[in-house]
């Protein structure tokens, strides 16, 4: 086996998040972007002792998991969705098996209650936030606005246009008339609705016609960077944020005049009745970002129209969502997730409805959703979050909901936890994708609370942390997962962990 050699084989196993496994001459080979049961052709990209990595060239035969034609015309080209060709039943089973496998591997021989996977209440048009990127679909090509092309850091796919892709859709030979389980044909990205697509397409057309250049991430030249769109599931209001560099004068553009014209055009979509899915525009923002990195960040944000927030509602609580606040991207799925978390937190229905003397720590608290959910049945809830804007939003939201026993602290959990004089009776953690910093985890466990509820958005990080907690006397009692991201590889998990007595 040599680097560059081409082989064929059938994927026999799978590692999260996207590594198919097969064996060639007793050597383990991992091939990304594959599924168990697929017969694939691949070239060797890396060779190590006893194993190798392959680069997928073609899916020769599909897996039994691939039981539908993709609803989205961009599947196979866009790097967003991975499972458009799996029925929702198969998506759920596949994700559940991956999470269970990781937990069992981290805790071999352990007994715990596995409660399975809970589906998202909605599968299409479920996103309440999307970050679209300006760029080109190929070098020196026309302006594009959309998502990254599969396997590319540079090329952008305009996912809100209707186009004929012919027979070439990447490694899958699917036709341009692909349909999903419903049998309905779609003209653009299916995890957002038609109103979103009109806003994105209008933005692309507007700046293309005026020949405004996108910001080139390698050269650090250009103007257009991102379009961030949020929509409230409760009010159907949009918050639209255009993100650019400050290089307008370099290219001879009248920044104010162009932005005014852009705003008027967006508002005309609503005024002319072109937003047909019930959407309305609550606010249009403009963010200046001269950061060299490829990240949506605000050097300065100006409200060009309306207000700079939308209001969302979850489990009877209201939340003001500002442009850079973290909030779960599937509102209906978020409600399911937090209902399940609440079930793990409260032992009985009576405990849920009657305030206790418990002090609760909500670590990595974001905009304080979980903290406020816990407040009515707690003596005090303390949330710690590193993003200052999220902490300010959490404080505002607590006032909005009339909660007086919530305290929110801005800072890294590792350091901020030392500043709190209260000692918790219960700890809830909802860390970022990388999981809990090991030193922070030590401090959390040193509190000696009887129960910890761990909400995770990355199963591999969860499995690592569960193993550490187990070694330090905290045992997994029950676990489940909630699908908040249909068609993608992402999955949320919830675990109830108790200290050995």
MARBA-304691 format. One record per residue (C-alpha): residue in three letters; x, y negated, z negated; residue number from 1. Coordinates in nm, 2 decimals, always signed. Example, Ala and Ser with C-alpha at 12.3 -4.5 7.8 and 13.67 -1.06 7.14 Angstrom:
BEGIN
res, east, north, up, n
ALA, +1.23, +0.45, -0.78, 1
SER, +1.37, +0.11, -0.71, 2
END
This chain:
BEGIN
res, east, north, up, n
UNK, +0.00, +0.00, +0.00, 1
UNK, +0.15, -0.33, +0.11, 2
UNK, +0.03, -0.69, +0.09, 3
UNK, -0.17, -0.78, +0.40, 4
UNK, -0.27, -0.42, +0.48, 5
UNK, -0.64, -0.37, +0.55, 6
UNK, -0.85, -0.10, +0.39, 7
UNK, -1.21, +0.01, +0.37, 8
UNK, -1.39, +0.15, +0.06, 9
UNK, -1.70, +0.17, -0.15, 10
UNK, -1.73, -0.05, -0.46, 11
UNK, -1.78, +0.19, -0.75, 12
UNK, -1.78, -0.04, -1.06, 13
UNK, -1.79, -0.41, -1.15, 14
UNK, -1.64, -0.66, -1.39, 15
UNK, -1.80, -0.99, -1.48, 16
UNK, -1.84, -1.23, -1.32, 17
UNK, -1.77, -1.12, -0.96, 18
UNK, -1.50, -0.85, -0.94, 19
UNK, -1.59, -0.53, -0.76, 20
UNK, -1.37, -0.23, -0.84, 21
UNK, -1.27, +0.06, -0.61, 22
UNK, -0.98, +0.30, -0.59, 23
UNK, -0.74, +0.35, -0.30, 24
UNK, -0.49, +0.64, -0.35, 25
UNK, -0.57, +0.64, -0.72, 26
UNK, -0.48, +0.27, -0.75, 27
UNK, -0.74, +0.04, -0.89, 28
UNK, -0.83, -0.25, -0.65, 29
UNK, -1.05, -0.54, -0.75, 30
UNK, -1.23, -0.73, -0.47, 31
UNK, -1.42, -1.05, -0.56, 32
UNK, -1.76, -1.14, -0.42, 33
UNK, -1.87, -0.78, -0.40, 34
UNK, -2.14, -0.56, -0.55, 35
UNK, -2.15, -0.19, -0.66, 36
UNK, -2.24, +0.04, -0.38, 37
UNK, -2.12, -0.19, -0.10, 38
UNK, -1.89, -0.05, +0.16, 39
UNK, -1.63, -0.32, +0.23, 40
UNK, -1.33, -0.40, +0.44, 41
UNK, -1.06, -0.60, +0.27, 42
UNK, -0.69, -0.70, +0.29, 43
UNK, -0.45, -0.66, +0.00, 44
UNK, -0.37, -1.01, -0.14, 45
UNK, -0.18, -0.91, -0.46, 46
UNK, +0.00, -0.59, -0.57, 47
UNK, +0.08, -0.50, -0.92, 48
UNK, +0.19, -0.19, -1.11, 49
UNK, -0.10, +0.05, -1.09, 50
UNK, -0.34, -0.20, -0.95, 51
UNK, -0.40, -0.45, -0.67, 52
UNK, -0.63, -0.73, -0.56, 53
UNK, -0.81, -0.75, -0.23, 54
UNK, -0.96, -1.03, -0.03, 55
UNK, -1.30, -0.95, +0.11, 56
UNK, -1.32, -0.95, +0.49, 57
UNK, -1.65, -0.79, +0.56, 58
UNK, -1.94, -0.61, +0.40, 59
UNK, -1.98, -0.31, +0.63, 60
UNK, -2.28, -0.15, +0.44, 61
UNK, -2.50, -0.32, +0.18, 62
UNK, -2.56, -0.20, -0.17, 63
UNK, -2.89, -0.06, -0.28, 64
UNK, -2.91, -0.36, -0.50, 65
UNK, -2.94, -0.58, -0.19, 66
UNK, -3.31, -0.51, -0.13, 67
UNK, -3.44, -0.84, +0.02, 68
UNK, -3.34, -1.09, +0.28, 69
UNK, -3.22, -1.42, +0.13, 70
UNK, -3.47, -1.70, +0.11, 71
UNK, -3.21, -1.98, +0.14, 72
UNK, -3.06, -2.04, +0.49, 73
UNK, -2.73, -2.14, +0.33, 74
UNK, -2.67, -1.81, +0.15, 75
UNK, -2.33, -1.66, +0.25, 76
UNK, -2.19, -2.01, +0.33, 77
UNK, -2.27, -2.21, +0.01, 78
UNK, -2.08, -2.13, -0.30, 79
UNK, -2.38, -2.18, -0.53, 80
UNK, -2.60, -1.88, -0.54, 81
UNK, -2.46, -1.53, -0.54, 82
UNK, -2.77, -1.30, -0.56, 83
UNK, -3.02, -1.44, -0.30, 84
UNK, -3.02, -1.10, -0.14, 85
UNK, -3.12, -0.92, -0.46, 86
UNK, -3.49, -0.90, -0.57, 87
UNK, -3.54, -1.07, -0.91, 88
UNK, -3.59, -0.73, -1.07, 89
UNK, -3.25, -0.62, -0.95, 90
UNK, -3.09, -0.95, -1.05, 91
UNK, -3.21, -0.91, -1.41, 92
UNK, -3.10, -0.55, -1.44, 93
UNK, -2.75, -0.63, -1.30, 94
UNK, -2.70, -0.92, -1.53, 95
UNK, -2.83, -0.73, -1.83, 96
UNK, -2.60, -0.44, -1.76, 97
UNK, -2.29, -0.67, -1.73, 98
UNK, -2.36, -0.84, -2.07, 99
UNK, -2.43, -0.51, -2.25, 100
UNK, -2.11, -0.36, -2.10, 101
UNK, -1.89, -0.65, -2.22, 102
UNK, -2.04, -0.64, -2.57, 103
UNK, -2.00, -0.26, -2.60, 104
UNK, -1.64, -0.28, -2.48, 105
UNK, -1.56, -0.55, -2.74, 106
UNK, -1.74, -0.35, -3.02, 107
UNK, -1.68, +0.02, -2.94, 108
UNK, -1.89, +0.25, -3.14, 109
UNK, -2.09, -0.02, -3.31, 110
UNK, -2.46, +0.01, -3.37, 111
UNK, -2.68, -0.30, -3.30, 112
UNK, -3.02, -0.37, -3.16, 113
UNK, -3.01, -0.46, -2.79, 114
UNK, -3.33, -0.64, -2.69, 115
UNK, -3.26, -0.66, -2.32, 116
UNK, -3.30, -0.96, -2.09, 117
UNK, -3.58, -1.22, -2.07, 118
UNK, -3.66, -1.36, -1.72, 119
UNK, -3.68, -1.72, -1.63, 120
UNK, -4.04, -1.84, -1.61, 121
UNK, -3.96, -1.99, -1.27, 122
UNK, -3.71, -1.86, -1.01, 123
UNK, -3.73, -2.12, -0.73, 124
UNK, -3.70, -2.50, -0.78, 125
UNK, -3.59, -2.45, -1.14, 126
UNK, -3.30, -2.70, -1.16, 127
UNK, -3.35, -3.02, -1.35, 128
UNK, -3.00, -3.15, -1.27, 129
UNK, -2.77, -3.12, -0.97, 130
UNK, -2.43, -3.28, -0.89, 131
UNK, -2.39, -3.31, -0.51, 132
UNK, -2.05, -3.39, -0.36, 133
UNK, -1.97, -3.61, -0.06, 134
UNK, -1.71, -3.47, +0.18, 135
UNK, -1.69, -3.30, +0.52, 136
UNK, -1.78, -2.95, +0.63, 137
UNK, -1.45, -2.91, +0.81, 138
UNK, -1.14, -3.13, +0.84, 139
UNK, -1.23, -3.46, +1.00, 140
UNK, -1.59, -3.35, +1.05, 141
UNK, -1.90, -3.57, +1.00, 142
UNK, -2.00, -3.68, +0.65, 143
UNK, -2.16, -3.41, +0.44, 144
UNK, -2.34, -3.43, +0.10, 145
UNK, -2.41, -3.11, -0.08, 146
UNK, -2.23, -2.82, -0.25, 147
UNK, -1.89, -2.67, -0.21, 148
UNK, -1.85, -2.41, +0.06, 149
UNK, -1.80, -2.06, -0.06, 150
UNK, -1.43, -2.00, -0.14, 151
UNK, -1.33, -2.36, -0.07, 152
UNK, -1.23, -2.65, -0.29, 153
UNK, -1.25, -2.90, -0.01, 154
UNK, -1.53, -2.82, +0.24, 155
UNK, -1.88, -2.93, +0.16, 156
UNK, -2.21, -2.78, +0.28, 157
UNK, -2.50, -3.02, +0.33, 158
UNK, -2.76, -2.79, +0.17, 159
UNK, -3.07, -3.01, +0.23, 160
UNK, -3.07, -3.01, +0.61, 161
UNK, -3.26, -2.79, +0.85, 162
UNK, -3.01, -2.63, +1.08, 163
UNK, -2.96, -2.32, +1.30, 164
UNK, -2.66, -2.12, +1.18, 165
UNK, -2.70, -1.86, +1.45, 166
UNK, -2.57, -1.51, +1.37, 167
UNK, -2.27, -1.62, +1.17, 168
UNK, -2.34, -1.67, +0.80, 169
UNK, -2.00, -1.57, +0.65, 170
UNK, -1.95, -1.20, +0.56, 171
UNK, -2.32, -1.12, +0.58, 172
UNK, -2.47, -1.07, +0.93, 173
UNK, -2.81, -1.22, +0.83, 174
UNK, -3.03, -1.41, +1.07, 175
UNK, -3.12, -1.78, +1.04, 176
UNK, -3.48, -1.68, +0.98, 177
UNK, -3.41, -1.50, +0.66, 178
UNK, -3.70, -1.48, +0.41, 179
UNK, -3.73, -1.39, +0.05, 180
UNK, -3.98, -1.18, -0.15, 181
UNK, -4.26, -1.44, -0.09, 182
UNK, -4.21, -1.42, +0.28, 183
UNK, -4.19, -1.80, +0.30, 184
UNK, -3.92, -1.97, +0.51, 185
UNK, -3.72, -2.25, +0.35, 186
UNK, -3.54, -2.54, +0.52, 187
UNK, -3.29, -2.60, +0.25, 188
UNK, -3.16, -2.52, -0.10, 189
UNK, -3.43, -2.32, -0.28, 190
UNK, -3.33, -2.39, -0.64, 191
UNK, -3.45, -2.75, -0.60, 192
UNK, -3.78, -2.86, -0.45, 193
UNK, -3.86, -3.06, -0.13, 194
UNK, -3.86, -3.40, -0.31, 195
UNK, -3.49, -3.34, -0.41, 196
UNK, -3.40, -3.24, -0.05, 197
UNK, -3.56, -3.56, +0.08, 198
UNK, -3.36, -3.78, -0.16, 199
UNK, -3.03, -3.60, -0.08, 200
UNK, -3.10, -3.61, +0.30, 201
UNK, -3.20, -3.98, +0.29, 202
UNK, -2.87, -4.06, +0.10, 203
UNK, -2.66, -3.86, +0.36, 204
UNK, -2.83, -4.03, +0.65, 205
UNK, -2.81, -4.38, +0.50, 206
UNK, -2.43, -4.36, +0.45, 207
UNK, -2.36, -4.17, +0.76, 208
UNK, -2.53, -4.43, +0.98, 209
UNK, -2.32, -4.70, +0.81, 210
UNK, -2.00, -4.50, +0.84, 211
UNK, -1.91, -4.53, +0.47, 212
UNK, -1.62, -4.29, +0.41, 213
UNK, -1.62, -4.02, +0.14, 214
UNK, -1.35, -4.03, -0.13, 215
UNK, -1.07, -3.80, -0.03, 216
UNK, -0.96, -3.62, -0.34, 217
UNK, -0.60, -3.55, -0.22, 218
UNK, -0.53, -3.89, -0.07, 219
UNK, -0.73, -4.08, -0.33, 220
UNK, -0.88, -4.29, -0.05, 221
UNK, -1.24, -4.36, +0.04, 222
UNK, -1.56, -4.45, -0.14, 223
UNK, -1.84, -4.20, -0.17, 224
UNK, -1.79, -3.93, -0.45, 225
UNK, -2.11, -3.78, -0.59, 226
UNK, -2.49, -3.80, -0.61, 227
UNK, -2.62, -3.68, -0.94, 228
UNK, -3.00, -3.62, -0.95, 229
UNK, -3.20, -3.53, -1.26, 230
UNK, -3.58, -3.47, -1.29, 231
UNK, -3.80, -3.43, -1.59, 232
UNK, -4.02, -3.12, -1.59, 233
UNK, -4.26, -3.30, -1.82, 234
UNK, -4.30, -3.63, -1.63, 235
UNK, -4.17, -3.53, -1.29, 236
UNK, -3.96, -3.85, -1.29, 237
UNK, -3.63, -3.87, -1.11, 238
UNK, -3.31, -4.03, -1.24, 239
UNK, -3.07, -4.09, -0.94, 240
UNK, -2.71, -4.18, -0.99, 241
UNK, -2.48, -4.27, -0.70, 242
UNK, -2.11, -4.23, -0.79, 243
UNK, -1.83, -4.40, -0.59, 244
UNK, -1.48, -4.54, -0.61, 245
UNK, -1.43, -4.92, -0.62, 246
UNK, -1.27, -4.93, -0.28, 247
UNK, -1.56, -5.11, -0.10, 248
UNK, -1.36, -5.42, -0.01, 249
UNK, -1.07, -5.21, +0.12, 250
UNK, -1.30, -5.09, +0.40, 251
UNK, -1.48, -5.42, +0.45, 252
UNK, -1.82, -5.33, +0.30, 253
UNK, -2.05, -5.57, +0.12, 254
UNK, -2.10, -5.35, -0.19, 255
UNK, -2.40, -5.54, -0.33, 256
UNK, -2.59, -5.57, +0.00, 257
UNK, -2.54, -5.21, +0.08, 258
UNK, -2.65, -5.09, -0.26, 259
UNK, -2.96, -5.31, -0.25, 260
UNK, -3.05, -5.17, +0.09, 261
UNK, -2.99, -4.81, -0.04, 262
UNK, -3.22, -4.87, -0.34, 263
UNK, -3.49, -5.01, -0.13, 264
UNK, -3.48, -4.71, +0.10, 265
UNK, -3.50, -4.47, -0.19, 266
UNK, -3.80, -4.65, -0.33, 267
UNK, -3.97, -4.64, +0.01, 268
UNK, -3.97, -4.26, -0.01, 269
UNK, -4.20, -4.29, -0.31, 270
UNK, -4.40, -4.59, -0.19, 271
UNK, -4.47, -4.43, +0.15, 272
UNK, -4.58, -4.10, +0.00, 273
UNK, -4.29, -3.90, +0.13, 274
UNK, -4.23, -3.74, -0.22, 275
UNK, -4.49, -3.48, -0.19, 276
UNK, -4.41, -3.26, -0.49, 277
UNK, -4.53, -3.50, -0.75, 278
UNK, -4.20, -3.67, -0.81, 279
UNK, -4.15, -4.04, -0.89, 280
UNK, -3.84, -4.25, -0.93, 281
UNK, -3.78, -4.37, -1.29, 282
UNK, -3.43, -4.51, -1.24, 283
UNK, -3.15, -4.56, -0.99, 284
UNK, -2.80, -4.59, -1.12, 285
UNK, -2.46, -4.68, -0.98, 286
UNK, -2.15, -4.54, -1.14, 287
UNK, -1.80, -4.65, -1.06, 288
UNK, -1.54, -4.38, -1.09, 289
UNK, -1.17, -4.42, -1.00, 290
UNK, -1.06, -4.11, -1.18, 291
UNK, -0.80, -3.91, -0.98, 292
UNK, -0.95, -3.58, -1.07, 293
UNK, -1.25, -3.42, -0.91, 294
UNK, -1.49, -3.49, -1.19, 295
UNK, -1.81, -3.70, -1.24, 296
UNK, -1.70, -3.96, -1.49, 297
UNK, -1.81, -4.32, -1.56, 298
UNK, -1.57, -4.61, -1.56, 299
UNK, -1.88, -4.83, -1.55, 300
UNK, -2.25, -4.75, -1.49, 301
UNK, -2.50, -5.01, -1.38, 302
UNK, -2.88, -4.97, -1.36, 303
UNK, -2.99, -5.08, -1.02, 304
UNK, -3.36, -5.01, -1.06, 305
UNK, -3.59, -4.90, -1.34, 306
UNK, -3.45, -4.74, -1.65, 307
UNK, -3.14, -4.54, -1.73, 308
UNK, -3.30, -4.23, -1.87, 309
UNK, -3.58, -3.99, -1.83, 310
UNK, -3.78, -3.81, -2.10, 311
UNK, -3.80, -3.43, -2.13, 312
UNK, -4.02, -3.22, -2.36, 313
UNK, -3.92, -2.88, -2.51, 314
UNK, -4.11, -2.69, -2.78, 315
UNK, -4.31, -2.99, -2.87, 316
UNK, -4.01, -3.22, -2.91, 317
UNK, -3.93, -3.51, -2.69, 318
UNK, -3.58, -3.59, -2.56, 319
UNK, -3.44, -3.90, -2.38, 320
UNK, -3.20, -3.77, -2.12, 321
UNK, -2.93, -4.03, -2.01, 322
UNK, -2.72, -3.99, -1.70, 323
UNK, -2.43, -3.81, -1.87, 324
UNK, -2.61, -3.63, -2.15, 325
UNK, -2.59, -3.25, -2.16, 326
UNK, -2.92, -3.08, -2.13, 327
UNK, -3.00, -2.72, -2.02, 328
UNK, -3.05, -2.73, -1.65, 329
UNK, -3.36, -2.51, -1.64, 330
UNK, -3.62, -2.67, -1.87, 331
UNK, -3.87, -2.38, -1.87, 332
UNK, -3.59, -2.13, -1.92, 333
UNK, -3.46, -2.35, -2.20, 334
UNK, -3.79, -2.32, -2.38, 335
UNK, -3.76, -1.94, -2.36, 336
UNK, -3.40, -1.95, -2.48, 337
UNK, -3.48, -2.17, -2.78, 338
UNK, -3.79, -1.97, -2.87, 339
UNK, -3.57, -1.66, -2.89, 340
UNK, -3.31, -1.84, -3.09, 341
UNK, -3.58, -1.96, -3.33, 342
UNK, -3.69, -1.60, -3.36, 343
UNK, -3.34, -1.49, -3.47, 344
UNK, -3.30, -1.79, -3.71, 345
UNK, -3.63, -1.74, -3.90, 346
UNK, -3.70, -1.40, -4.05, 347
UNK, -4.07, -1.45, -4.09, 348
UNK, -4.35, -1.67, -3.94, 349
UNK, -4.40, -1.83, -4.29, 350
UNK, -4.04, -1.92, -4.31, 351
UNK, -4.07, -2.10, -3.97, 352
UNK, -4.36, -2.31, -4.09, 353
UNK, -4.24, -2.39, -4.44, 354
UNK, -3.94, -2.62, -4.52, 355
UNK, -3.66, -2.44, -4.71, 356
UNK, -3.36, -2.56, -4.91, 357
UNK, -3.12, -2.45, -4.64, 358
UNK, -2.85, -2.67, -4.50, 359
UNK, -2.79, -2.58, -4.13, 360
UNK, -2.48, -2.65, -3.92, 361
UNK, -2.55, -2.69, -3.54, 362
UNK, -2.20, -2.68, -3.39, 363
UNK, -2.15, -2.79, -3.03, 364
UNK, -2.49, -2.95, -3.07, 365
UNK, -2.51, -3.15, -2.74, 366
UNK, -2.81, -3.38, -2.75, 367
UNK, -2.93, -3.21, -3.07, 368
UNK, -3.21, -2.99, -2.93, 369
UNK, -3.14, -2.69, -3.16, 370
UNK, -3.08, -2.92, -3.46, 371
UNK, -3.42, -3.09, -3.42, 372
UNK, -3.59, -2.75, -3.36, 373
UNK, -3.45, -2.64, -3.70, 374
UNK, -3.51, -2.97, -3.89, 375
UNK, -3.88, -2.91, -3.99, 376
UNK, -3.79, -2.59, -4.18, 377
UNK, -3.45, -2.70, -4.33, 378
UNK, -3.33, -2.93, -4.61, 379
UNK, -3.07, -3.08, -4.38, 380
UNK, -2.93, -3.02, -4.04, 381
UNK, -2.58, -3.14, -3.93, 382
UNK, -2.49, -3.14, -3.57, 383
UNK, -2.13, -3.18, -3.44, 384
UNK, -2.06, -3.26, -3.08, 385
UNK, -1.74, -3.39, -2.91, 386
UNK, -1.93, -3.60, -2.64, 387
UNK, -2.01, -3.93, -2.81, 388
UNK, -2.28, -4.02, -2.56, 389
UNK, -2.46, -3.69, -2.64, 390
UNK, -2.43, -3.77, -3.01, 391
UNK, -2.59, -4.11, -2.96, 392
UNK, -2.86, -3.95, -2.76, 393
UNK, -2.92, -3.69, -3.04, 394
UNK, -2.96, -3.97, -3.30, 395
UNK, -3.21, -4.15, -3.07, 396
UNK, -3.40, -3.83, -3.01, 397
UNK, -3.43, -3.75, -3.38, 398
UNK, -3.58, -4.10, -3.43, 399
UNK, -3.81, -4.04, -3.14, 400
UNK, -3.93, -3.72, -3.30, 401
UNK, -3.97, -3.87, -3.65, 402
UNK, -3.70, -3.65, -3.80, 403
UNK, -3.51, -3.79, -4.10, 404
UNK, -3.31, -3.50, -4.21, 405
UNK, -3.07, -3.47, -3.91, 406
UNK, -2.72, -3.60, -3.91, 407
UNK, -2.50, -3.60, -3.60, 408
UNK, -2.13, -3.64, -3.60, 409
UNK, -1.91, -3.71, -3.30, 410
UNK, -1.59, -3.51, -3.28, 411
UNK, -1.41, -3.19, -3.21, 412
UNK, -1.56, -2.91, -3.42, 413
UNK, -1.21, -2.80, -3.52, 414
UNK, -1.14, -3.14, -3.69, 415
UNK, -1.49, -3.28, -3.76, 416
UNK, -1.59, -2.98, -3.96, 417
UNK, -1.34, -3.09, -4.23, 418
UNK, -1.51, -3.42, -4.27, 419
UNK, -1.85, -3.27, -4.38, 420
UNK, -1.90, -3.25, -4.76, 421
UNK, -2.21, -3.03, -4.73, 422
UNK, -2.17, -2.65, -4.71, 423
UNK, -2.40, -2.46, -4.47, 424
UNK, -2.64, -2.18, -4.55, 425
UNK, -2.67, -2.10, -4.18, 426
UNK, -2.45, -2.17, -3.88, 427
UNK, -2.57, -2.20, -3.52, 428
UNK, -2.30, -2.22, -3.25, 429
UNK, -2.36, -2.30, -2.88, 430
UNK, -2.00, -2.36, -2.75, 431
UNK, -1.88, -2.45, -2.40, 432
UNK, -1.79, -2.18, -2.15, 433
UNK, -1.45, -2.11, -2.31, 434
UNK, -1.61, -2.01, -2.64, 435
UNK, -1.50, -2.12, -2.98, 436
UNK, -1.14, -2.23, -3.05, 437
UNK, -0.99, -1.95, -3.26, 438
UNK, -0.88, -2.20, -3.54, 439
UNK, -1.23, -2.35, -3.54, 440
UNK, -1.38, -2.00, -3.56, 441
UNK, -1.16, -1.93, -3.87, 442
UNK, -1.30, -2.24, -4.04, 443
UNK, -1.66, -2.15, -3.95, 444
UNK, -1.62, -1.80, -4.09, 445
UNK, -1.45, -1.94, -4.41, 446
UNK, -1.79, -2.09, -4.50, 447
UNK, -1.90, -1.74, -4.58, 448
UNK, -2.26, -1.79, -4.46, 449
UNK, -2.48, -1.48, -4.44, 450
UNK, -2.59, -1.53, -4.09, 451
UNK, -2.46, -1.69, -3.77, 452
UNK, -2.66, -1.74, -3.45, 453
UNK, -2.44, -1.75, -3.14, 454
UNK, -2.57, -1.88, -2.81, 455
UNK, -2.33, -1.83, -2.52, 456
UNK, -2.32, -1.93, -2.16, 457
UNK, -2.02, -1.70, -2.07, 458
UNK, -2.04, -1.34, -2.17, 459
UNK, -1.66, -1.28, -2.16, 460
UNK, -1.60, -1.56, -2.42, 461
UNK, -1.88, -1.42, -2.63, 462
UNK, -1.73, -1.07, -2.63, 463
UNK, -1.39, -1.20, -2.73, 464
UNK, -1.54, -1.41, -3.02, 465
UNK, -1.76, -1.12, -3.14, 466
UNK, -1.46, -0.90, -3.16, 467
UNK, -1.28, -1.15, -3.38, 468
UNK, -1.58, -1.20, -3.60, 469
UNK, -1.62, -0.83, -3.64, 470
UNK, -1.26, -0.79, -3.75, 471
UNK, -1.33, -1.06, -4.02, 472
UNK, -1.64, -0.89, -4.16, 473
UNK, -1.92, -1.03, -3.95, 474
UNK, -2.13, -0.77, -3.77, 475
UNK, -2.35, -0.80, -3.47, 476
UNK, -2.71, -0.72, -3.57, 477
UNK, -2.91, -0.79, -3.26, 478
UNK, -2.85, -0.94, -2.91, 479
UNK, -3.04, -1.03, -2.60, 480
UNK, -2.99, -1.25, -2.29, 481
UNK, -3.21, -1.51, -2.12, 482
UNK, -3.18, -1.57, -1.74, 483
UNK, -3.17, -1.95, -1.70, 484
UNK, -3.00, -1.94, -1.36, 485
UNK, -3.18, -1.72, -1.11, 486
UNK, -2.98, -1.62, -0.80, 487
UNK, -2.65, -1.71, -0.97, 488
UNK, -2.40, -1.51, -1.18, 489
UNK, -2.46, -1.72, -1.49, 490
UNK, -2.65, -1.59, -1.79, 491
UNK, -2.72, -1.71, -2.14, 492
UNK, -2.68, -1.47, -2.43, 493
UNK, -2.80, -1.49, -2.80, 494
UNK, -2.66, -1.29, -3.09, 495
UNK, -2.76, -1.26, -3.45, 496
UNK, -2.45, -1.19, -3.66, 497
UNK, -2.45, -1.11, -4.03, 498
UNK, -2.17, -1.09, -4.29, 499
UNK, -2.10, -0.76, -4.45, 500
UNK, -2.22, -0.75, -4.81, 501
END
